[in-house]
Amino acid sequence: MHGPRLVLNPEVLLLDEPTSSLDAAATETIERLIMDLKQTCTIVMVSHDRAQVERVADGWVTLVDGRVAGR
């Protein structure tokens, strides 16, 4: 497995704004880690950063007022 091993090798990893308040270098490191991890587990990530979602996601759902507004 590439990258660090997570405790117990989860099948699903939930991330809530994983790069919030990080600088560009740290954000890039986390995004590379996400790209590596998604090869071995399912990742569900919440983000307000659409550009980041487009860089790392295989698919996404947009919510507006708690309702699905786009896919």
Secondary structure, DSSP 8 states (H G I E B T S, - for coil): --S---TT--SEEEEESTTTT--HHHHHHHHHHHHHHTTTSEEEEE-S-HHHHHHH-S---EEETTEEEE-
